[in-house]
Every structure is written in structure tokens, then in C-alpha cells.
Amino acid sequence: MIEVRKMFCTKCGKEISDDSQFCIHCGAKQTPMVSVPIDRKIQKSRSNTKIINKKIIAVIAVIVLALVVIRPIVTGRSVEKTVDVLFDAINDGDGEKMLSVMPDEQVDYVVREAGVTKEEYINKINTALNELKTGKGLGTLGESSSESINSISLSYDIVSKTDCSEEELKQLNVKLKEKNIQDVKKAKKVKISISAKLNSAEVKSAMTSELQMIKIKNKWYITDLDGMDSIL
């Protein structure tokens, strides 16, 4: 241990030279010098501890930030992403993916109402989607081209997103209760415009559809496909 001798004024507490009889700051007469022992090893250890603590805090901050940013991406699903999944399913002819945009309770309900198994219901959707890709059941979109249709793909633009009012939400919950979906707190009406690409030609259409969407936990789902009921 190294002993460092320092002298401080007994009145004002400021540091003075160890042979001073009077304080150069306040002029007070001084008593004999006081020795202040300092253990350099302890001082160094405390310094290292502070550095380690700062590093730990920095790591924790990074982890917390990552959780805040990544968790919604991993577990959530926005309105836009849900509609993306719907149109990907239509263009891929994937009935199972299409059902994933609906709440599980509603899927069980519509399957039960159809009087078929879930697998049979998915096959039914796949058939409808395959017919759609060849122009059948597309309505005015399919009639807009006189050439032979080999393939069709759909795209969309979101025209508007409107929050449901308290009264609309109340009425919606009454309907959803029949499908075993309970106490939805947030819902939107999403209006989309639909365009189709026939073979390789882009065909703009005035066809629009309004999607009734609800939020369950942190995921958005589609509960009603106005104007697209023939697909489901």
C-alpha cells in the first residue's frame, strides 16, 4: 500500500501544501497535517468494476432494443401484410394459405357450415382459385380481353383504411360471436382496388372490394371479403 499525504484546510476544506500554517484560500490557521492512506489496488479494482458495469448495461440496452424492434416483426401481422398474404394465396392457388388470413374460429365455423372436412374445403378453394387463374369466375375482368387467357394474376392497391366506430364494432361483435370469436376491440374497413394481369398484359380495372378486418392480439385478420365471396 502506498501512502499519499495530503493536507486540507480545517476551515474551508480546500487542498493546501503540507507545510502551510495558514490557508492560502481563506487565511485560517492550520492544525497538523492529516495523512490520507489510499490503496491503489482497491482504486484500480473499483475502476475496473465500473467499466464492466457499463459494458453490461450497454449489452442489456442492445438486447432490449432488439426485442422491441424484432418482436412485432416475428409475432405480429399488419393490415398490409395480411392483404399481401391473401393475394399471394390467390395467385399461388393456395387454399390453405388463403384460410390463414381468417381467424381459426371462423375457419372452423365455415368448414362446419359447408358440411365438409377442412381438407375438402381447402380443395374446394384450390379449384376455385385454379378457375380464377384461367379467367373463369372473374366477371368483368375476364370479359375485358378477347384473346385466349392462359394465366391471370391479381394485384391490389389500398384505397382507404377506416376504423370502425363503437356502434359498428358492437354490431360486428354480435356477428362474430356466432363464429366463436369473442370481444374484438379493434376493427377496420379496408377498401382495395384490384387489377389483373392477363397473360402478360396489365389490365386496369374499376373493380373494388371492401375487406372487413379485425385485430386479435397483435395480428390482423380478414373476416369478410365483400365482392370476393365466390372464392370462399
matplotlib code that plots the C-alpha trace (Angstrom):
import matplotlib.pyplot as plt

x = [0.0, 1.3, 0.6, -0.2, 0.0, -2.3, -3.3, -6.6, -7.7, -9.5, -12.0, -12.8, -11.6, -9.5, -6.2, -3.0, 0.7, 1.7, 3.9, 1.3, 0.5, -2.3, -4.8, -3.9, -7.6, -9.4, -6.4, -7.4, -4.7, -4.0, -3.6, -1.1, -1.4, -3.7, -2.5, -4.9, -4.0, -5.1, -4.9, -4.1, -5.2, -8.6, -8.9, -7.9, -10.4, -13.2, -12.3, -12.4, -15.8, -17.3, -16.1, -17.5, -20.9, -21.0, -20.4, -23.2, -25.6, -24.8, -25.4, -28.7, -29.7, -29.0, -31.0, -34.0, -33.9, -33.7, -36.7, -38.7, -37.9, -37.9, -40.9, -43.6, -41.9, -41.8, -45.2, -47.3, -49.1, -50.1, -53.1, -50.9, -49.2, -52.5, -53.8, -50.4, -50.9, -54.4, -53.3, -50.2, -52.6, -54.9, -52.0, -50.3, -53.6, -53.0, -56.3, -54.5, -52.6, -55.8, -57.5, -54.6, -55.8, -59.0, -59.3, -59.1, -62.5, -64.0, -62.3, -63.8, -67.2, -67.3, -65.9, -68.6, -71.3, -70.1, -70.6, -67.1, -63.7, -61.1, -59.1, -62.1, -62.8, -59.2, -59.5, -62.7, -60.9, -58.0, -60.4, -61.9, -58.5, -57.4, -60.6, -59.8, -56.3, -57.8, -60.4, -63.4, -65.5, -63.6, -66.6, -65.9, -62.1, -62.3, -64.5, -62.3, -60.0, -60.9, -57.7, -57.3, -56.4, -53.6, -53.0, -54.2, -52.5, -54.1, -52.6, -54.2, -53.9, -55.3, -57.7, -58.6, -58.4, -61.2, -61.5, -64.9, -67.0, -68.0, -71.5, -70.1, -67.7, -70.6, -72.7, -69.7, -69.0, -72.6, -71.9, -68.5, -69.9, -71.8, -68.4, -67.0, -64.9, -65.1, -64.8, -62.9, -61.5, -60.3, -61.6, -61.1, -62.9, -60.2, -61.2, -59.0, -58.9, -58.0, -56.1, -55.3, -52.5, -53.9, -51.1, -48.5, -50.8, -51.7, -55.4, -56.6, -60.0, -62.6, -63.3, -63.1, -63.6, -64.1, -62.4, -63.7, -60.6, -60.2, -57.3, -56.8, -53.9, -51.3, -52.4, -54.9, -57.4, -60.0, -63.5, -65.4, -64.5, -67.1, -67.2, -64.9, -67.3, -67.2, -63.7, -64.5]
y = [0.0, 3.5, 6.3, 9.6, 12.6, 15.5, 18.5, 20.2, 23.4, 22.7, 25.5, 25.7, 22.1, 23.2, 21.4, 23.3, 22.5, 20.2, 22.8, 25.6, 27.2, 29.3, 28.5, 30.4, 30.4, 31.6, 32.5, 30.2, 28.9, 25.2, 22.3, 19.5, 17.7, 14.8, 11.7, 10.1, 6.5, 5.3, 1.7, 1.8, -1.8, -1.1, 2.1, 0.1, -2.7, -0.1, 1.4, -2.0, -2.8, 0.5, -0.4, -3.9, -2.5, 0.0, -2.9, -5.0, -2.1, -1.5, -5.2, -5.2, -2.0, -3.6, -6.8, -4.7, -2.7, -5.8, -7.3, -4.1, -4.0, -7.7, -9.0, -7.1, -8.4, -12.0, -12.3, -9.5, -9.0, -5.7, -4.9, -4.6, -7.9, -9.7, -8.4, -9.4, -12.9, -13.0, -12.0, -14.3, -17.2, -16.3, -16.0, -19.2, -21.1, -22.0, -22.5, -23.3, -20.0, -18.2, -19.6, -18.3, -14.8, -15.8, -16.4, -20.1, -19.9, -18.6, -21.3, -24.0, -22.3, -22.1, -25.6, -26.9, -24.9, -26.3, -29.9, -31.0, -31.7, -28.9, -30.8, -31.0, -27.3, -26.4, -28.5, -26.6, -23.3, -24.6, -25.5, -22.0, -20.4, -22.5, -21.5, -17.9, -18.2, -19.3, -16.5, -18.4, -16.7, -13.4, -11.5, -8.3, -8.7, -12.0, -10.5, -7.5, -9.3, -11.1, -13.1, -16.6, -16.4, -18.7, -17.2, -14.4, -12.8, -10.2, -7.2, -4.6, -1.1, 0.0, 2.9, 3.6, 2.2, 3.3, 2.4, 1.0, 3.2, 1.9, 1.1, -0.7, -2.6, -3.6, -4.9, -6.7, -8.5, -9.8, -11.4, -12.7, -14.3, -16.7, -17.8, -18.2, -15.0, -13.1, -9.4, -7.9, -4.5, -3.1, -3.4, -1.7, -1.5, -1.7, -0.7, -2.0, -1.7, -4.8, -5.1, -8.1, -9.2, -11.3, -13.4, -10.6, -7.6, -5.3, -4.7, -1.9, -2.4, -0.4, -3.5, -2.7, -4.7, -3.9, -6.1, -6.3, -6.7, -7.3, -7.4, -10.4, -9.9, -8.4, -9.9, -8.6, -11.0, -10.7, -11.8, -10.7, -10.5, -8.2, -8.9, -11.9, -14.3, -16.7, -17.6, -18.6]
z = [0.0, -0.9, 1.4, -0.1, 2.2, 1.5, 3.6, 3.6, 5.2, 8.5, 7.8, 4.1, 3.2, 0.2, -0.5, 0.6, 0.8, 3.6, 5.3, 5.3, 8.6, 7.1, 4.4, 1.2, 0.3, 3.5, 5.7, 8.6, 10.9, 10.3, 12.7, 12.0, 8.6, 8.2, 6.4, 3.9, 3.1, -0.4, -1.5, -5.3, -5.7, -4.4, -6.5, -9.7, -8.8, -8.4, -11.8, -13.5, -11.9, -13.3, -16.8, -16.6, -15.3, -18.2, -20.7, -19.1, -19.2, -22.9, -23.7, -21.9, -23.7, -27.1, -26.2, -25.0, -28.2, -30.3, -28.6, -29.1, -32.8, -33.7, -31.7, -33.7, -36.9, -35.7, -34.0, -35.4, -38.7, -40.1, -42.3, -45.3, -44.7, -44.2, -47.6, -49.1, -47.9, -49.3, -52.8, -52.7, -51.9, -54.8, -57.2, -55.9, -55.9, -52.3, -50.4, -47.1, -47.2, -48.0, -44.9, -42.8, -43.2, -41.3, -37.6, -36.7, -35.1, -38.4, -40.4, -38.2, -38.5, -42.3, -42.7, -40.4, -42.2, -45.5, -44.1, -45.3, -43.8, -43.7, -46.3, -48.6, -48.1, -49.0, -52.1, -53.0, -52.7, -54.7, -57.5, -57.4, -57.5, -60.4, -62.3, -61.5, -63.0, -66.3, -66.4, -65.1, -62.4, -62.8, -64.1, -66.0, -65.6, -67.5, -70.2, -70.8, -73.1, -76.3, -76.5, -75.1, -71.4, -70.2, -66.9, -64.6, -61.6, -59.4, -57.7, -55.4, -54.1, -50.7, -51.3, -47.7, -44.2, -41.9, -38.2, -37.2, -34.9, -31.5, -32.9, -35.9, -33.6, -31.4, -34.3, -35.7, -32.4, -32.4, -35.8, -34.8, -31.7, -33.9, -35.2, -31.6, -32.0, -28.8, -27.8, -30.7, -29.6, -32.9, -36.5, -39.8, -43.2, -45.8, -49.4, -52.2, -55.9, -57.9, -61.2, -63.2, -65.5, -68.3, -69.8, -70.0, -70.4, -67.4, -67.3, -65.0, -63.5, -61.7, -59.5, -55.9, -52.7, -49.1, -46.6, -43.0, -40.9, -37.1, -34.8, -32.5, -30.1, -32.4, -35.8, -38.3, -39.9, -42.7, -41.7, -44.7, -48.4, -50.0, -53.7, -53.4, -51.8, -54.7, -53.9, -50.3]

ax = plt.figure().add_subplot(projection="3d")
ax.plot(x, y, z, "-o")
ax.set_aspect("equal")
plt.show()
